[in-house]
Amino acid sequence: MVLSVDPVPPAVPAPGCATCALAAERERYCRRTHDHSAAADFRVEIRSHPHDEPQAMLPRERP
């Protein structure tokens, strides 16, 4: 196994997403306090947080 010496870049939160902004703030805090495991968890959360509209929308009105 080869580990990189370069630090992992922070994840980029989606513009206007409060969840991503909070996760990015926590990720920065964890990096500053050297809790790299928790920082990685927040990067994963930011990268996998859904922002797209669902493909199939149910009608709002009853038939």
GUMI-160589 format. One record per atom (N, C-alpha, C, CB): residue number from 0; atom name; x, z, y. Coordinates in steps of 0.1 Angstrom, whole numbers. Glycine has a CB too. Layout:
N
<i = NUM&at = CA&c1 = X&c3 = Z&c2 = Y>
...
# end
This chain:
63
<i = 0&at = N&c1 = 8&c3 = 0&c2 = -12>
<i = 0&at = CA&c1 = 0&c3 = 0&c2 = 0>
<i = 0&at = C&c1 = 9&c3 = 0&c2 = 12>
<i = 0&at = CB&c1 = -10&c3 = 12&c2 = 0>
<i = 1&at = N&c1 = 5&c3 = -8&c2 = 22>
<i = 1&at = CA&c1 = 13&c3 = -9&c2 = 34>
<i = 1&at = C&c1 = 4&c3 = -5&c2 = 46>
<i = 1&at = CB&c1 = 19&c3 = -23&c2 = 37>
<i = 2&at = N&c1 = 8&c3 = 5&c2 = 53>
<i = 2&at = CA&c1 = 1&c3 = 10&c2 = 65>
<i = 2&at = C&c1 = 7&c3 = 4&c2 = 77>
<i = 2&at = CB&c1 = 0&c3 = 26&c2 = 65>
<i = 3&at = N&c1 = -2&c3 = 1&c2 = 87>
<i = 3&at = CA&c1 = 3&c3 = -5&c2 = 99>
<i = 3&at = C&c1 = 7&c3 = 6&c2 = 109>
<i = 3&at = CB&c1 = -8&c3 = -13&c2 = 106>
<i = 4&at = N&c1 = 17&c3 = 4&c2 = 117>
<i = 4&at = CA&c1 = 22&c3 = 13&c2 = 127>
<i = 4&at = C&c1 = 14&c3 = 12&c2 = 139>
<i = 4&at = CB&c1 = 37&c3 = 11&c2 = 129>
<i = 5&at = N&c1 = 8&c3 = 0&c2 = 141>
<i = 5&at = CA&c1 = 0&c3 = -3&c2 = 153>
<i = 5&at = C&c1 = -13&c3 = 5&c2 = 152>
<i = 5&at = CB&c1 = -3&c3 = -18&c2 = 154>
<i = 6&at = N&c1 = -17&c3 = 11&c2 = 164>
<i = 6&at = CA&c1 = -30&c3 = 18&c2 = 164>
<i = 6&at = C&c1 = -42&c3 = 8&c2 = 162>
<i = 6&at = CB&c1 = -32&c3 = 26&c2 = 177>
<i = 7&at = N&c1 = -52&c3 = 13&c2 = 156>
<i = 7&at = CA&c1 = -64&c3 = 5&c2 = 155>
<i = 7&at = C&c1 = -71&c3 = 4&c2 = 168>
<i = 7&at = CB&c1 = -74&c3 = 11&c2 = 144>
<i = 8&at = N&c1 = -75&c3 = -8&c2 = 172>
<i = 8&at = CA&c1 = -82&c3 = -9&c2 = 185>
<i = 8&at = C&c1 = -96&c3 = -3&c2 = 185>
<i = 8&at = CB&c1 = -83&c3 = -24&c2 = 190>
<i = 9&at = N&c1 = -100&c3 = 3&c2 = 196>
<i = 9&at = CA&c1 = -114&c3 = 8&c2 = 196>
<i = 9&at = C&c1 = -124&c3 = -3&c2 = 194>
<i = 9&at = CB&c1 = -116&c3 = 16&c2 = 209>
<i = 10&at = N&c1 = -136&c3 = 1&c2 = 189>
<i = 10&at = CA&c1 = -147&c3 = -9&c2 = 188>
<i = 10&at = C&c1 = -153&c3 = -11&c2 = 201>
<i = 10&at = CB&c1 = -158&c3 = -4&c2 = 177>
<i = 11&at = N&c1 = -158&c3 = -22&c2 = 203>
<i = 11&at = CA&c1 = -165&c3 = -26&c2 = 216>
<i = 11&at = C&c1 = -180&c3 = -24&c2 = 215>
<i = 11&at = CB&c1 = -161&c3 = -40&c2 = 221>
<i = 12&at = N&c1 = -185&c3 = -14&c2 = 223>
<i = 12&at = CA&c1 = -200&c3 = -12&c2 = 222>
<i = 12&at = C&c1 = -208&c3 = -24&c2 = 228>
<i = 12&at = CB&c1 = -204&c3 = 1&c2 = 229>
<i = 13&at = N&c1 = -220&c3 = -26&c2 = 223>
<i = 13&at = CA&c1 = -228&c3 = -37&c2 = 228>
<i = 13&at = C&c1 = -233&c3 = -33&c2 = 242>
<i = 13&at = CB&c1 = -241&c3 = -39&c2 = 218>
<i = 14&at = N&c1 = -233&c3 = -42&c2 = 251>
<i = 14&at = CA&c1 = -237&c3 = -39&c2 = 265>
<i = 14&at = C&c1 = -252&c3 = -34&c2 = 265>
<i = 14&at = CB&c1 = -236&c3 = -51&c2 = 274>
<i = 15&at = N&c1 = -254&c3 = -23&c2 = 272>
<i = 15&at = CA&c1 = -268&c3 = -18&c2 = 274>
<i = 15&at = C&c1 = -273&c3 = -10&c2 = 262>
<i = 15&at = CB&c1 = -277&c3 = -29&c2 = 276>
<i = 16&at = N&c1 = -265&c3 = -8&c2 = 251>
<i = 16&at = CA&c1 = -270&c3 = 0&c2 = 240>
<i = 16&at = C&c1 = -265&c3 = 14&c2 = 241>
<i = 16&at = CB&c1 = -265&c3 = -7&c2 = 226>
<i = 17&at = N&c1 = -275&c3 = 24&c2 = 242>
<i = 17&at = CA&c1 = -272&c3 = 38&c2 = 244>
<i = 17&at = C&c1 = -265&c3 = 44&c2 = 232>
<i = 17&at = CB&c1 = -284&c3 = 46&c2 = 248>
<i = 18&at = N&c1 = -269&c3 = 39&c2 = 220>
<i = 18&at = CA&c1 = -264&c3 = 44&c2 = 207>
<i = 18&at = C&c1 = -249&c3 = 40&c2 = 206>
<i = 18&at = CB&c1 = -271&c3 = 39&c2 = 195>
<i = 19&at = N&c1 = -246&c3 = 28&c2 = 210>
<i = 19&at = CA&c1 = -232&c3 = 23&c2 = 209>
<i = 19&at = C&c1 = -224&c3 = 30&c2 = 220>
<i = 19&at = CB&c1 = -232&c3 = 8&c2 = 211>
<i = 20&at = N&c1 = -229&c3 = 32&c2 = 231>
<i = 20&at = CA&c1 = -222&c3 = 39&c2 = 242>
<i = 20&at = C&c1 = -218&c3 = 53&c2 = 238>
<i = 20&at = CB&c1 = -230&c3 = 39&c2 = 255>
<i = 21&at = N&c1 = -227&c3 = 60&c2 = 232>
<i = 21&at = CA&c1 = -225&c3 = 74&c2 = 227>
<i = 21&at = C&c1 = -215&c3 = 74&c2 = 216>
<i = 21&at = CB&c1 = -238&c3 = 80&c2 = 223>
<i = 22&at = N&c1 = -216&c3 = 65&c2 = 207>
<i = 22&at = CA&c1 = -206&c3 = 64&c2 = 196>
<i = 22&at = C&c1 = -192&c3 = 61&c2 = 201>
<i = 22&at = CB&c1 = -210&c3 = 53&c2 = 186>
<i = 23&at = N&c1 = -191&c3 = 52&c2 = 211>
<i = 23&at = CA&c1 = -178&c3 = 48&c2 = 217>
<i = 23&at = C&c1 = -172&c3 = 60&c2 = 224>
<i = 23&at = CB&c1 = -180&c3 = 37&c2 = 227>
<i = 24&at = N&c1 = -180&c3 = 68&c2 = 231>
<i = 24&at = CA&c1 = -176&c3 = 80&c2 = 238>
<i = 24&at = C&c1 = -170&c3 = 90&c2 = 228>
<i = 24&at = CB&c1 = -187&c3 = 87&c2 = 246>
<i = 25&at = N&c1 = -177&c3 = 92&c2 = 217>
<i = 25&at = CA&c1 = -173&c3 = 101&c2 = 206>
<i = 25&at = C&c1 = -160&c3 = 96&c2 = 199>
<i = 25&at = CB&c1 = -184&c3 = 104&c2 = 196>
<i = 26&at = N&c1 = -159&c3 = 83&c2 = 197>
<i = 26&at = CA&c1 = -148&c3 = 77&c2 = 191>
<i = 26&at = C&c1 = -135&c3 = 79&c2 = 200>
<i = 26&at = CB&c1 = -150&c3 = 62&c2 = 189>
<i = 27&at = N&c1 = -137&c3 = 78&c2 = 213>
<i = 27&at = CA&c1 = -125&c3 = 80&c2 = 222>
<i = 27&at = C&c1 = -121&c3 = 95&c2 = 222>
<i = 27&at = CB&c1 = -129&c3 = 77&c2 = 237>
<i = 28&at = N&c1 = -131&c3 = 104&c2 = 221>
<i = 28&at = CA&c1 = -128&c3 = 118&c2 = 220>
<i = 28&at = C&c1 = -120&c3 = 122&c2 = 207>
<i = 28&at = CB&c1 = -141&c3 = 127&c2 = 221>
<i = 29&at = N&c1 = -125&c3 = 116&c2 = 196>
<i = 29&at = CA&c1 = -118&c3 = 118&c2 = 183>
<i = 29&at = C&c1 = -104&c3 = 113&c2 = 183>
<i = 29&at = CB&c1 = -127&c3 = 112&c2 = 172>
<i = 30&at = N&c1 = -102&c3 = 101&c2 = 189>
<i = 30&at = CA&c1 = -88&c3 = 96&c2 = 190>
<i = 30&at = C&c1 = -79&c3 = 105&c2 = 198>
<i = 30&at = CB&c1 = -89&c3 = 82&c2 = 197>
<i = 31&at = N&c1 = -85&c3 = 111&c2 = 210>
<i = 31&at = CA&c1 = -77&c3 = 120&c2 = 218>
<i = 31&at = C&c1 = -73&c3 = 132&c2 = 211>
<i = 31&at = CB&c1 = -84&c3 = 123&c2 = 231>
<i = 32&at = N&c1 = -82&c3 = 137&c2 = 202>
<i = 32&at = CA&c1 = -80&c3 = 150&c2 = 195>
<i = 32&at = C&c1 = -73&c3 = 147&c2 = 181>
<i = 32&at = CB&c1 = -93&c3 = 157&c2 = 193>
<i = 33&at = N&c1 = -69&c3 = 135&c2 = 178>
<i = 33&at = CA&c1 = -62&c3 = 131&c2 = 166>
<i = 33&at = C&c1 = -71&c3 = 133&c2 = 154>
<i = 33&at = CB&c1 = -50&c3 = 139&c2 = 165>
<i = 34&at = N&c1 = -84&c3 = 132&c2 = 155>
<i = 34&at = CA&c1 = -93&c3 = 132&c2 = 143>
<i = 34&at = C&c1 = -96&c3 = 117&c2 = 140>
<i = 34&at = CB&c1 = -106&c3 = 140&c2 = 146>
<i = 35&at = N&c1 = -86&c3 = 111&c2 = 133>
<i = 35&at = CA&c1 = -87&c3 = 97&c2 = 131>
<i = 35&at = C&c1 = -98&c3 = 93&c2 = 121>
<i = 35&at = CB&c1 = -74&c3 = 92&c2 = 126>
<i = 36&at = N&c1 = -101&c3 = 102&c2 = 112>
<i = 36&at = CA&c1 = -111&c3 = 99&c2 = 102>
<i = 36&at = C&c1 = -125&c3 = 98&c2 = 109>
<i = 36&at = CB&c1 = -112&c3 = 110&c2 = 91>
<i = 37&at = N&c1 = -128&c3 = 107&c2 = 118>
<i = 37&at = CA&c1 = -141&c3 = 107&c2 = 125>
<i = 37&at = C&c1 = -141&c3 = 95&c2 = 135>
<i = 37&at = CB&c1 = -143&c3 = 120&c2 = 133>
<i = 38&at = N&c1 = -129&c3 = 92&c2 = 141>
<i = 38&at = CA&c1 = -129&c3 = 80&c2 = 150>
<i = 38&at = C&c1 = -132&c3 = 68&c2 = 142>
<i = 38&at = CB&c1 = -115&c3 = 79&c2 = 156>
<i = 39&at = N&c1 = -127&c3 = 66&c2 = 130>
<i = 39&at = CA&c1 = -130&c3 = 55&c2 = 122>
<i = 39&at = C&c1 = -145&c3 = 54&c2 = 118>
<i = 39&at = CB&c1 = -122&c3 = 55&c2 = 109>
<i = 40&at = N&c1 = -151&c3 = 66&c2 = 116>
<i = 40&at = CA&c1 = -165&c3 = 66&c2 = 113>
<i = 40&at = C&c1 = -173&c3 = 61&c2 = 125>
<i = 40&at = CB&c1 = -170&c3 = 80&c2 = 110>
<i = 41&at = N&c1 = -170&c3 = 64&c2 = 137>
<i = 41&at = CA&c1 = -177&c3 = 60&c2 = 149>
<i = 41&at = C&c1 = -174&c3 = 45&c2 = 151>
<i = 41&at = CB&c1 = -172&c3 = 68&c2 = 161>
<i = 42&at = N&c1 = -162&c3 = 40&c2 = 148>
<i = 42&at = CA&c1 = -160&c3 = 25&c2 = 149>
<i = 42&at = C&c1 = -169&c3 = 18&c2 = 140>
<i = 42&at = CB&c1 = -145&c3 = 22&c2 = 146>
<i = 43&at = N&c1 = -170&c3 = 23&c2 = 128>
<i = 43&at = CA&c1 = -179&c3 = 16&c2 = 118>
<i = 43&at = C&c1 = -193&c3 = 16&c2 = 123>
<i = 43&at = CB&c1 = -178&c3 = 23&c2 = 104>
<i = 44&at = N&c1 = -198&c3 = 28&c2 = 128>
<i = 44&at = CA&c1 = -211&c3 = 29&c2 = 134>
<i = 44&at = C&c1 = -214&c3 = 18&c2 = 145>
<i = 44&at = CB&c1 = -214&c3 = 43&c2 = 139>
<i = 45&at = N&c1 = -204&c3 = 17&c2 = 154>
<i = 45&at = CA&c1 = -205&c3 = 7&c2 = 165>
<i = 45&at = C&c1 = -206&c3 = -7&c2 = 159>
<i = 45&at = CB&c1 = -194&c3 = 8&c2 = 175>
<i = 46&at = N&c1 = -197&c3 = -10&c2 = 150>
<i = 46&at = CA&c1 = -197&c3 = -24&c2 = 144>
<i = 46&at = C&c1 = -209&c3 = -27&c2 = 136>
<i = 46&at = CB&c1 = -184&c3 = -26&c2 = 137>
<i = 47&at = N&c1 = -215&c3 = -17&c2 = 130>
<i = 47&at = CA&c1 = -226&c3 = -21&c2 = 120>
<i = 47&at = C&c1 = -240&c3 = -17&c2 = 126>
<i = 47&at = CB&c1 = -224&c3 = -13&c2 = 108>
<i = 48&at = N&c1 = -240&c3 = -12&c2 = 138>
<i = 48&at = CA&c1 = -253&c3 = -9&c2 = 145>
<i = 48&at = C&c1 = -261&c3 = -22&c2 = 148>
<i = 48&at = CB&c1 = -251&c3 = -1&c2 = 158>
<i = 49&at = N&c1 = -274&c3 = -23&c2 = 143>
<i = 49&at = CA&c1 = -281&c3 = -35&c2 = 145>
<i = 49&at = C&c1 = -286&c3 = -37&c2 = 159>
<i = 49&at = CB&c1 = -293&c3 = -35&c2 = 135>
<i = 50&at = N&c1 = -285&c3 = -49&c2 = 164>
<i = 50&at = CA&c1 = -290&c3 = -52&c2 = 177>
<i = 50&at = C&c1 = -299&c3 = -64&c2 = 178>
<i = 50&at = CB&c1 = -278&c3 = -55&c2 = 187>
<i = 51&at = N&c1 = -300&c3 = -71&c2 = 166>
<i = 51&at = CA&c1 = -309&c3 = -83&c2 = 166>
<i = 51&at = C&c1 = -323&c3 = -79&c2 = 163>
<i = 51&at = CB&c1 = -304&c3 = -93&c2 = 155>
<i = 52&at = N&c1 = -332&c3 = -87&c2 = 168>
<i = 52&at = CA&c1 = -347&c3 = -86&c2 = 165>
<i = 52&at = C&c1 = -349&c3 = -88&c2 = 150>
<i = 52&at = CB&c1 = -355&c3 = -95&c2 = 174>
<i = 53&at = N&c1 = -358&c3 = -81&c2 = 144>
<i = 53&at = CA&c1 = -362&c3 = -85&c2 = 130>
<i = 53&at = C&c1 = -366&c3 = -99&c2 = 129>
<i = 53&at = CB&c1 = -373&c3 = -75&c2 = 125>
<i = 54&at = N&c1 = -363&c3 = -105&c2 = 117>
<i = 54&at = CA&c1 = -367&c3 = -119&c2 = 115>
<i = 54&at = C&c1 = -382&c3 = -121&c2 = 113>
<i = 54&at = CB&c1 = -359&c3 = -125&c2 = 103>
<i = 55&at = N&c1 = -388&c3 = -112&c2 = 107>
<i = 55&at = CA&c1 = -403&c3 = -113&c2 = 104>
<i = 55&at = C&c1 = -410&c3 = -102&c2 = 112>
<i = 55&at = CB&c1 = -406&c3 = -112&c2 = 89>
<i = 56&at = N&c1 = -418&c3 = -106&c2 = 122>
<i = 56&at = CA&c1 = -425&c3 = -97&c2 = 130>
<i = 56&at = C&c1 = -440&c3 = -96&c2 = 125>
<i = 56&at = CB&c1 = -425&c3 = -100&c2 = 145>
<i = 57&at = N&c1 = -445&c3 = -84&c2 = 123>
<i = 57&at = CA&c1 = -459&c3 = -83&c2 = 119>
<i = 57&at = C&c1 = -467&c3 = -85&c2 = 132>
<i = 57&at = CB&c1 = -461&c3 = -69&c2 = 113>
<i = 58&at = N&c1 = -479&c3 = -91&c2 = 130>
<i = 58&at = CA&c1 = -488&c3 = -92&c2 = 142>
<i = 58&at = C&c1 = -493&c3 = -79&c2 = 147>
<i = 58&at = CB&c1 = -500&c3 = -101&c2 = 138>
<i = 59&at = N&c1 = -494&c3 = -78&c2 = 160>
<i = 59&at = CA&c1 = -498&c3 = -65&c2 = 166>
<i = 59&at = C&c1 = -513&c3 = -63&c2 = 164>
<i = 59&at = CB&c1 = -495&c3 = -65&c2 = 180>
<i = 60&at = N&c1 = -521&c3 = -73&c2 = 163>
<i = 60&at = CA&c1 = -536&c3 = -72&c2 = 161>
<i = 60&at = C&c1 = -539&c3 = -74&c2 = 147>
<i = 60&at = CB&c1 = -543&c3 = -83&c2 = 170>
<i = 61&at = N&c1 = -550&c3 = -67&c2 = 143>
<i = 61&at = CA&c1 = -556&c3 = -68&c2 = 130>
<i = 61&at = C&c1 = -563&c3 = -81&c2 = 128>
<i = 61&at = CB&c1 = -565&c3 = -56&c2 = 126>
<i = 62&at = N&c1 = -563&c3 = -87&c2 = 116>
<i = 62&at = CA&c1 = -570&c3 = -100&c2 = 114>
<i = 62&at = C&c1 = -585&c3 = -98&c2 = 115>
<i = 62&at = CB&c1 = -567&c3 = -106&c2 = 101>
# end
